[in-house]
Amino acid sequence: MRLLRTFLKVRTAVNSGQFLRGLHQKSGETELLKQLRSKLKATGPITVADYMRDVLTNPAAGYYMHKDVFGTQGDFITSPEISQMFGELLGVWCVNEWMLGGSPRSMQVVELGPGRGTLAQDMLRVFQQFPMMQGVVSLHLVEVSPKMAAMQEERLTGVIKEDNRDNAASGGDAVYKKRKTKAGVPMSWYSDIHDVPQGFSCYIAHEFLDALPVHKFQRTPQGWREVLVDVDDGEGPHHLRFVLSPSPTAASKGFIQAGEKRDHLEVCPQAGVLVQHLADRIAEHGGAALLADYGHDGTKTDTLRGFRNHQLHEVLQEPGSADLTADVDFSYLRHMCACKEKVVTYGPITQREFLENMGIELRLQVLQRNVDESQRKDLLSGYDMLTNPDKMGDRFKFFSITRQRAPPKGSRTPTEPAGFYTLEFQ
């Protein structure tokens, strides 16, 4: 989840998908561009979703696959990297959901897109503070990037094996790596959420959904048309360009809801399928999901953009060299969950509201008791970055999926998940 893009908001329409215009020569070439150009010349234009998927996760040249993209030396900074308080409060959230779920004998903590493993590390530290959680938790990481999986392993175990994938996984095993954390918590890595075992689980997706591929559509006098990516051999600034489909596509027929008022639209069907899958798991086995991302509630239009070295980067420029991201449409996720029985959704609410409801101010006070002046300034700076409405506080949203539940008879215990209602801290 990316720090700079919480401050930079694109205000112009993005029919072309370009934010910065070259004036003279075309942008540079990359290995992925060569592959894409050959593919486009052979088969014709591709969807924006296919383009995003290739740019981010192409096995040979995808952005996420072979380097560290996080932190000050990467292309963005995420909330867990800013302050330990963020991950600690998400750990408390998981403990609360485990207790509301009847304190089962085991709980899977499933993180999608775990980054460097910082968030998981902070949550695990919280679990160690609750004696009743000992031997209950197992960690399950959904990660497609070998480079990121190696970083997660090193952070969480303190060591790293030369072979990033276990021999046992080479035969198509769903689990491609198994380890134990420094504290002895078992953890496993998977390439796909569908491979994670069923069971009571807390699912955490922090800045995961924004990187899932989106289809882009534009309303025309002839009806909805899909935005596609094609080769540009003309005078354009890049080797690729955006074009409109000449006729309706399967995606434009299937993904646009009746009554849509916007003239430009981004739809992420993969996110819709994901939340439905999580809803099914939660309905059958219990648990909850917490999704945190920057996004909107069905109000925005063109949000697809690129980031490189903490700066905006054109979407079609030097594919594979920059992150691509699109704001999450939480109204679409809510719509996709509406047909699922036994589950209910909450949010989106702002990150500021969620963290304040979880008690971040109290946690800040506790942490300041035994620190020096430099550490105190770091804590205050992190708190401000996470909660300030002009920084990350109102730009990022939280959304939750839980089982339908009613409080015990005569109890005033809220049925909402923690963070989605105001707590009174003594």
Order of alpha helices (4+ residues) and beta strands (2+ residues): alpha-beta-alpha-alpha-alpha-beta-alpha-beta-alpha-beta-beta-beta-beta-beta-beta-alpha-beta-alpha-beta-beta-beta-beta-beta-alpha-beta-alpha-alpha-alpha-beta
